[in-house]
Structures are given as C-alpha cells and as structure tokens.
Amino acid sequence: MRQIFTSTRLLFFSFLLFTKPVLSQQSKNVLPSGVPGDWYAKAVAALEDREYAITSLESAGVYGAINHAQHLGYWFTADGYGVKNFNEDGSVNNIWQAQFLMAGIGREGRLRHSQMIKASQQGGHGLRMDHGDYAVLYDNQKAGMEQSFLIRKRPAGNSSLQVVLKLEGGLSARIGEGNALQLYTTGHPEDIKLVYDQLKVWDRNHRLLPAKMRLTDDKKLVLIVDDRNAVYPVTVDPFAHGFSQTYLVDNILGTTIADASVHTLFGYSCAGAGDVDGDGLKDIIIGAPTFAKITAFASGTLSLNVGVSVTGAAFIYFGVSGSAPSTTPSKVLQPSSISAGALFGFSVGSTGNAGGGGTHSGVVVGAPGAQDLFGAFTVAIGKAYVFTTNLSGATSLLTTPDFTLTLTSGDFLANPARNPMTGFCVASGDVNGDNIDDIIVGSPFYNEGVANGRVDIYAGASGSISTTPQTTIR
C-alpha cells in the first residue's frame, strides 16, 4: 500500500499572520528535488504582481484591473477611468463607484479632448492611451492608481495649463487639506471613500512646476499648472487611492476578523503535482484562495461597470530539465462556476496515477467555501475539484474541472447548519490496495449526530475518479 501524500496547508485561516513564515518553510519540503530554495518566494511574488495586471476586457478599447490591497476594481477607456469597491465575500453592502472622465486639456476656454489613436499595455500593471498631442498613462500599484498626463506640446495661449476631468458617480466631492480631492458618501462628509491627491508636475528637464486643484460647481476637477517657464513635454501626475480604513470579513471559522491579511494569500498552499504534462518531469501546484478576478463587465449609454469576485485560483508550474521552473505559471485553474468566498486553492495536491489514464497525473484543489444548492437555499458547503485532462494542452486557463467531489443532501439530516468545510484538506494515495491512487477529502466541521468531522475516500481508476465516496471515516 502506498504512502498517502498530503498537501502543504495551514490549519486555521485566522492564524495566517503568525504562520505565513512557517508556510514558506514547509513549501520547501514538497518541492521536487533540484528546485532552488528561493524559487517558491519568487513564484509567490510573481502571483501577487499578476493580480494587479491591467488586462483587456471583452469590449474593444476597454481595459480592467483589480487592486486587492485597496479593495478596488478599475475600468479604463479612451474617455477616462472608473473605480468601484468590492467586498471579499461578494456582498453588495456599501458598494460605491466613481468615474474620472476627460473633459479636455489646454487653456481655459480652449480645452481639447483628442480621439485616442492607440492603447498599449505597459509591463504587467501599466496602460498607455495615446491621443496624439498627449498620452494618458496608468500604473496600478498596491498603494493606489497613478494617472499621468504626458502633454507633448505647449497649448496655445498665455493662461495656466489645465487638465479638466468630469466627476461622475454617486459620491460627493470636495477639496480637502493638502490640495486633495476627497470623494465621500453624500450626507456623511466623514465617510471618505477615495482620495485623489499627490499632484506633481514636471517638465522635460525634470523641474517641478507649481500646480493645484480646483473643483467647480458642476463637479469638474481642474488641475491647474503654472507652465510659463516649462520646457515641454510636461507631465501632470496625480494619484488616486482609498481612504485609510480597516476592512472586516468573515473567516472560515465564521468569526469576523480585520482584513489585514486576506489579500496576501498568494501561495497559501503548495504541493508537488506529480507529472501532469507527461514529460517525465515533476511539476508543482500553488494555491491562492483569495485570488480575485474580473467576473463581469457591463456597458451602457451612461456608464461602464466591472465586477470583481474573490474566488481563489491555483497555478501549475511545469518542471524544467536541468533548471528551475519558470515563475510564470504554465496553467491557471479557476472554475467559472464558483462564487466569491469559495477559497479555491485553500488546499492543493496531486491525484497520483488516478484519472490520468496512466500517462500523467492530475491535481485536486480544495475550495472549502464553495456553495451548493440545498432545497431552495444556496449554502456554503465546500468542494474539491479534480483536473485530469487538458493539463498539457495549449490552453493556459482551465475553467472546467473533470470531477467535483462534495457532500450531498443524503449526508445531512436537514440543510447544513454550518459549513462542513469540505476540501479543507486534500490528499491522494492507494488506500484500497488496487495500485491506483485514491482521492482523500477532509471535512473537519461536518457535524451530524455524534460525528465531528469526516474524511471521504474516492476510489481512483486509470481514466476516471468516482464522485461517490468508497469509504467514509467519521
């Protein structure tokens, strides 16, 4: 009988701040031999940077981005950009949005907004929109969104240079201390949601130019620059960021904790994946259970909008002969059917020789916050997702698992009173002695009758995996 291999994981979500250094050390114990000790840290850093990428959306000329540290989603067009906050659990409580739309660049009474000529992504989390006489650049940083206006030629006229933005959305606006625009909940000036400040302007010789903000009665933000002695091009560089605040979320144990760490769960789980692409080399899987994605994009005649969902993801890295794997994942696993709060990637592991037809291994990913329908109610119950096909193909994003392992209504006397956390831990090994590995899924908070927690063992076959447990341990 083969050894049962478990994935690297932590026992409790609320211990994250104290256990993260330990997790990094544990990851070294599951990496294939020959992988440098610093590879894991580099791969995790690359995953964190990946979440901040500005990417093209379905509509032509529209881009989107997520800033998890700020709990903000962005969308960008030739006319400006919008921002909307999001909650970790997908709820719509206290959601707001705002837009900064271009009204024109030039002198007072002689503003011009040129048609966009070209948009290009700049590195991982940058975007450049070229309008001919000027360009607008965005850089999605953890601290906020940097927006730069690169004005190539001196506008005609002698008055101050102006960049004028039209403010839209349901928030009220004011100019506060430190030459900062503050957007706040209407009727509650103390409830500041977004700050647009740190205005800096410099010319070609990197000489700083005097600049200030002014807010008009019709909600136009005017960036005013004294460019009398400037050598063009001139760069006008403001910065938008959330107001300092603490986010509250429910952790997996059902208690409320301050969100000081949930957006840092890159590399929360790590395991050897076996040989998933059949090339004879061992591969690696890393889980990021709070990885966010843009899940919806809506356009209308008056506004644009994006939706952000914190579902989690898992990443596979193919082994490389004679060198370390790339820190860019070979495959991204992110089921399209899961909802916010699923914690997909909380646990990860290999399926061994089960489900791969004898040519390669698959992977199993736990999502202890995943939901299912029980009667008329959708409840969190947890699931484990198994991927065994398309792991070596050209498609980098896999959204459809081959098998889903979870509890059913027959496992409960009534609707689950609390989430059993199925998928909290996953493992594989030959439990029934048939020389084919089986999948093991833990549900530590299962509580029916006298049982407290359970482990389900799903029998593996050469090209398949049973979705009905062969053995249940309570």
C-alpha positions in Angstrom: 0.0 0.0 0.0 1.4 3.4 -1.0 2.1 6.3 1.3 -0.7 8.9 1.5 0.6 12.3 0.3 -0.9 15.4 1.8 -0.6 18.9 0.6 1.1 21.7 2.4 -1.6 23.7 4.3 -2.4 25.7 7.4 -4.9 24.5 10.0 -6.7 27.8 10.6 -7.3 30.8 8.4 -7.2 33.2 11.3 -3.6 32.1 12.2 -2.3 33.4 8.9 -0.4 36.4 10.1 1.5 34.2 12.6 2.1 31.1 10.4 3.0 32.6 7.0 6.8 32.3 7.6 6.2 28.7 8.6 4.3 28.0 5.4 7.2 29.3 3.3 9.5 26.9 5.1 7.0 24.0 4.6 6.9 24.6 0.9 10.5 23.6 0.6 9.6 20.2 1.8 7.1 19.5 -1.0 9.0 21.0 -3.9 10.7 18.5 -6.3 14.3 17.9 -5.8 16.6 20.3 -7.6 14.2 23.3 -7.3 16.2 26.1 -5.6 15.0 27.1 -2.2 14.2 30.7 -3.2 12.0 29.6 -6.2 8.9 29.4 -4.1 9.2 33.0 -2.8 9.8 34.3 -6.3 6.8 32.4 -7.7 4.6 33.8 -4.9 5.8 37.3 -5.6 5.0 36.9 -9.3 1.5 35.7 -8.4 0.8 38.8 -6.3 2.0 41.0 -9.1 -0.1 39.1 -11.6 -3.3 40.0 -9.8 -2.6 43.7 -10.4 -2.3 43.4 -14.1 -4.3 45.7 -16.4 -6.0 43.4 -18.9 -8.1 43.9 -22.0 -11.8 43.2 -21.5 -14.3 41.9 -24.0 -15.3 45.2 -25.5 -12.7 46.8 -27.8 -10.7 49.6 -26.2 -11.8 48.7 -22.7 -9.4 47.5 -20.0 -9.9 46.4 -16.4 -7.8 45.9 -13.3 -8.0 44.9 -9.7 -6.3 46.4 -6.7 -6.8 43.9 -3.9 -4.9 45.9 -1.3 -7.3 48.8 -1.9 -10.4 46.6 -2.5 -11.0 48.4 -5.7 -11.8 47.4 -9.3 -11.0 49.7 -12.3 -12.1 50.1 -15.9 -10.3 52.2 -18.5 -11.5 53.7 -21.8 -10.3 56.4 -24.1 -12.6 58.9 -22.1 -11.0 58.2 -18.7 -11.4 55.6 -16.0 -13.8 54.4 -13.3 -13.3 52.8 -9.9 -15.6 50.6 -7.8 -15.0 49.0 -4.5 -15.7 45.3 -3.7 -16.2 43.1 -0.7 -14.3 39.8 -0.1 -17.5 37.8 0.3 -19.1 39.2 -2.8 -21.8 41.1 -0.9 -23.1 44.4 -2.2 -23.2 46.3 1.1 -21.7 49.8 1.0 -20.7 49.5 -2.7 -19.9 52.7 -4.4 -18.3 53.8 -7.7 -16.8 57.0 -9.3 -15.5 58.0 -12.7 -12.9 60.4 -13.8 -13.8 61.4 -17.4 -11.7 63.5 -19.6 -13.2 66.9 -20.4 -10.1 68.4 -22.0 -6.5 69.7 -21.9 -5.3 73.2 -22.8 -6.1 76.7 -21.6 -9.3 78.0 -20.0 -11.9 78.3 -22.7 -9.7 76.4 -25.2 -9.8 72.8 -23.9 -9.3 69.9 -26.3 -10.0 66.2 -25.9 -8.5 64.3 -28.8 -9.6 60.9 -30.1 -7.4 58.0 -28.9 -5.0 56.7 -31.5 -3.6 53.7 -29.8 -3.8 51.8 -26.5 -0.9 49.6 -25.3 -0.2 47.7 -22.1 2.9 48.7 -20.3 4.6 45.9 -18.4 2.4 43.9 -16.1 0.2 46.6 -14.5 0.6 49.6 -16.7 -1.5 51.0 -19.6 -0.8 53.8 -22.1 -3.5 55.5 -24.1 -2.1 57.8 -26.9 -4.1 60.7 -28.1 -1.6 62.4 -30.3 -0.8 65.7 -28.6 -0.9 64.0 -25.3 -1.0 60.5 -23.7 -2.6 59.2 -20.5 -0.7 56.5 -18.6 -2.0 54.4 -15.7 0.0 52.3 -13.2 -1.9 50.0 -10.9 0.2 49.9 -7.7 -0.7 48.5 -4.3 -0.9 52.0 -2.8 -3.3 53.1 -5.5 -3.7 54.2 -9.1 -1.2 56.5 -10.6 -2.6 58.5 -13.6 -0.1 60.5 -15.7 -0.9 63.0 -18.4 2.0 63.4 -20.8 1.4 66.7 -22.7 3.8 66.8 -25.6 3.3 70.4 -27.0 2.6 73.7 -25.3 -1.1 74.6 -25.9 -1.7 78.0 -27.5 -2.4 80.9 -25.1 -0.9 82.5 -22.1 -3.1 81.5 -19.2 -2.4 78.5 -16.9 -2.3 75.0 -18.3 -5.4 73.0 -17.4 -6.3 69.3 -17.3 -10.1 69.1 -16.7 -11.8 65.9 -15.5 -15.6 65.4 -15.2 -16.5 63.5 -12.0 -19.4 61.1 -12.2 -20.9 58.6 -9.7 -22.9 58.8 -6.5 -20.3 60.2 -4.2 -20.0 63.9 -3.2 -16.7 65.7 -3.7 -14.6 68.4 -2.0 -11.1 69.7 -2.0 -9.6 68.9 1.4 -6.3 69.6 3.2 -3.1 69.2 1.3 -4.6 70.0 -2.1 -6.5 66.7 -2.2 -9.8 65.8 -3.8 -11.9 63.8 -1.4 -14.9 61.7 -2.5 -17.3 60.8 0.3 -20.7 59.4 1.0 -23.4 62.1 0.3 -24.6 63.5 3.6 -21.7 61.9 5.5 -18.6 64.0 4.9 -16.6 62.0 7.4 -17.1 58.8 5.4 -14.3 59.4 2.8 -14.1 56.7 0.1 -11.5 57.8 -2.3 -8.7 60.4 -2.3 -7.2 62.0 -5.4 -4.0 63.8 -4.4 -0.2 63.8 -4.5 -0.4 66.1 -7.6 3.1 66.6 -9.0 4.0 68.2 -12.3 7.4 68.4 -14.0 8.8 69.4 -17.4 11.3 67.8 -19.8 14.2 69.0 -17.5 12.6 67.3 -14.5 11.9 70.7 -13.0 8.8 70.7 -10.7 6.1 73.1 -11.7 3.6 74.8 -9.4 0.2 73.1 -9.5 -3.1 73.0 -7.6 -6.6 71.5 -7.8 -9.9 73.3 -8.2 -13.4 71.8 -8.0 -16.2 73.6 -10.0 -19.9 73.7 -9.0 -20.7 71.2 -11.8 -18.3 68.6 -10.5 -15.4 69.2 -12.7 -11.9 68.7 -11.3 -9.4 71.2 -12.7 -5.7 70.5 -12.4 -4.1 73.9 -12.8 -0.4 74.2 -13.7 1.9 77.3 -14.0 3.8 76.4 -17.2 5.2 79.8 -18.0 8.8 78.6 -17.7 8.2 75.0 -18.6 10.1 73.1 -21.3 7.7 70.7 -22.9 6.8 67.9 -22.7 5.1 68.3 -19.4 3.9 65.5 -17.1 0.9 66.0 -14.8 0.8 63.2 -12.3 -2.0 62.8 -9.7 -2.6 59.7 -7.6 -5.9 58.0 -6.5 -6.2 55.7 -3.5 -8.7 54.5 -0.9 -9.0 56.4 2.3 -7.3 54.7 5.3 -9.7 52.1 6.7 -9.9 48.6 8.1 -12.0 46.0 6.2 -13.9 43.4 8.1 -14.5 39.9 6.6 -15.8 36.6 7.9 -13.0 34.0 8.2 -13.7 30.3 7.5 -14.4 29.6 11.2 -17.4 32.0 11.0 -16.0 34.8 13.1 -15.2 38.3 12.0 -11.6 39.4 11.7 -9.9 42.5 10.5 -8.9 42.1 6.8 -5.2 42.7 7.5 -4.1 39.7 5.5 -6.8 38.1 3.3 -5.5 39.7 0.2 -2.0 38.3 0.9 -2.9 34.6 0.5 -0.7 34.1 -2.5 1.0 30.7 -2.1 -1.2 29.7 0.9 -0.9 26.1 -0.2 1.8 24.3 -2.2 2.3 20.7 -3.2 4.1 18.5 -5.7 1.7 17.9 -8.6 3.4 14.8 -10.0 3.9 14.8 -13.7 0.8 16.5 -15.1 2.0 17.0 -18.6 3.5 13.6 -19.2 7.1 14.8 -20.0 8.7 12.7 -17.2 9.4 15.8 -15.0 7.8 16.6 -11.7 5.6 19.7 -11.6 4.3 22.0 -8.8 1.0 23.4 -7.9 0.4 26.5 -5.7 -2.9 27.7 -4.3 -4.1 31.3 -3.8 -7.5 31.0 -2.2 -8.3 34.8 -2.2 -7.1 35.5 -5.7 -9.5 37.9 -7.4 -10.7 38.1 -10.9 -12.9 40.4 -13.0 -16.1 38.4 -13.4 -18.5 40.8 -15.1 -18.3 43.8 -17.4 -21.4 45.8 -18.3 -21.6 48.8 -20.6 -24.4 51.2 -21.1 -25.2 54.5 -22.7 -24.3 56.4 -19.5 -21.7 54.4 -17.7 -19.3 51.4 -17.7 -19.0 48.9 -14.8 -16.9 46.0 -13.7 -17.5 43.2 -11.2 -14.7 41.7 -9.0 -15.1 38.3 -7.4 -12.6 36.9 -4.9 -12.9 33.2 -5.8 -9.4 31.9 -5.5 -7.2 30.2 -8.0 -4.5 27.5 -8.4 -1.4 27.6 -10.5 0.6 24.8 -12.1 4.3 25.1 -12.9 5.8 22.6 -15.3 9.1 21.1 -14.4 12.2 22.0 -16.5 15.1 19.7 -17.0 18.3 20.9 -15.5 16.9 24.3 -14.2 14.3 25.8 -12.0 10.7 26.1 -13.3 9.6 29.4 -14.6 7.9 31.7 -12.0 5.2 32.3 -14.7 2.6 29.6 -14.2 2.0 27.1 -17.1 -1.6 26.6 -16.2 -4.2 28.6 -14.3 -7.1 26.8 -12.7 -10.1 28.9 -11.9 -13.5 27.3 -12.3 -16.1 29.6 -13.9 -18.9 28.1 -11.7 -17.6 29.1 -8.3 -18.7 32.3 -6.4 -16.9 34.8 -4.2 -15.7 33.3 -1.0 -15.1 29.8 -2.4 -11.5 29.8 -1.2 -10.5 27.8 -4.2 -6.8 26.8 -3.7 -7.1 26.6 0.1 -5.6 23.1 -0.3 -3.9 21.5 -3.3 -2.4 18.1 -4.1 -1.7 15.5 -6.8 -4.1 12.8 -7.8 -1.2 10.4 -8.3 -1.9 7.9 -11.0 -5.7 8.3 -10.8 -7.6 9.8 -13.6 -4.7 10.3 -16.0 -5.1 7.1 -18.0 -1.6 6.0 -16.9 0.2 8.7 -18.9 0.2 11.6 -16.4 -1.1 12.7 -13.0 -3.9 15.2 -12.3 -4.4 17.7 -9.5 -7.0 18.1 -6.8 -7.9 21.6 -5.4 -9.9 22.2 -2.3 -12.5 25.1 -2.0 -13.9 24.9 1.5 -16.1 27.9 0.9 -17.7 26.8 -2.3 -21.5 26.9 -2.4 -24.2 24.4 -3.4 -28.0 24.3 -3.7 -29.9 22.5 -0.9 -33.6 22.7 -1.5 -34.4 26.3 -2.1 -31.3 27.6 -0.3 -27.8 28.2 -1.5 -25.4 27.3 1.3 -21.6 27.1 1.7 -20.6 23.5 1.9 -17.2 23.2 0.4 -15.9 21.1 -2.6 -12.8 19.6 -4.0 -12.2 20.0 -7.8 -10.2 17.5 -9.8 -8.4 18.3 -13.1 -7.0 15.4 -15.1 -7.4 16.4 -18.7 -6.1 19.4 -20.8 -3.2 19.8 -18.4 -0.6 19.6 -21.2 -2.5 21.4 -23.9 -2.1 24.9 -25.2 -4.9 26.5 -23.2 -3.4 28.2 -20.2 -6.7 29.0 -18.3 -8.7 25.9 -17.3 -12.2 26.8 -16.0 -13.9 23.4 -16.1 -12.9 20.6 -13.7 -13.2 17.0 -14.7 -14.7 15.9 -11.4 -16.3 17.6 -8.4 -16.2 16.0 -5.0 -18.6 17.2 -2.4 -21.3 16.1 0.2 -24.9 15.8 -0.8 -28.3 16.2 0.9 -28.1 12.5 1.9 -25.2 13.3 4.2 -27.3 15.7 6.3 -30.4 15.3 8.4 -31.5 18.7 7.2 -29.9 21.6 5.4 -26.3 22.1 6.8 -26.4 24.2 10.0 -22.9 25.3 9.3 -20.3 24.8 6.6 -18.6 21.4 6.9 -15.6 22.9 5.0 -15.3 20.0 2.5 -12.0 20.5 0.7 -10.3 22.0 3.8 -7.5 19.4 3.1 -6.9 17.0 0.2 -4.6 14.1 -0.4 -4.0 11.1 -2.6 -2.7 7.6 -2.1 -3.6 3.9 -2.8 -5.9 3.3 0.1 -7.8 0.2 -1.3 -4.7 -1.6 -2.5 -5.5 -1.8 -6.2 -2.3 0.0 -7.3 -4.3 3.1 -8.3 -4.3 6.1 -6.2 -7.5 7.3 -4.5 -8.5 10.9 -3.6 -9.0 11.8 0.1 -11.0 14.9 1.1 -11.4 16.2 4.6 -14.5 18.0 6.0 -13.3 19.0 9.5 -16.5 20.8 10.6 -19.0 18.2 9.5 -21.4 17.6 12.4 -24.3 15.3 12.1 -25.5 13.2 15.0 -22.4 12.1 17.0 -20.0 12.8 14.2 -17.5 15.6 14.4 -15.6 15.9 11.1 -15.3 13.3 8.4 -12.9 12.1 5.7 -14.2 10.8 2.4 -12.1 8.5 0.2 -13.0 8.5 -3.5 -11.7 5.4 -5.5 -9.5 6.2 -8.4 -9.3 4.4 -11.7 -6.9 4.7 -14.6 -9.0 7.2 -16.6 -11.6 8.2 -14.0 -12.4 9.1 -10.4 -15.6 8.1 -8.6 -17.6 11.0 -7.3 -19.3 8.8 -4.7 -17.1 8.0 -1.6 -16.0 4.4 -1.4 -15.1 4.9 2.3 -16.2 7.5 4.8 -14.3 7.9 8.1 -16.1 9.7 10.9 
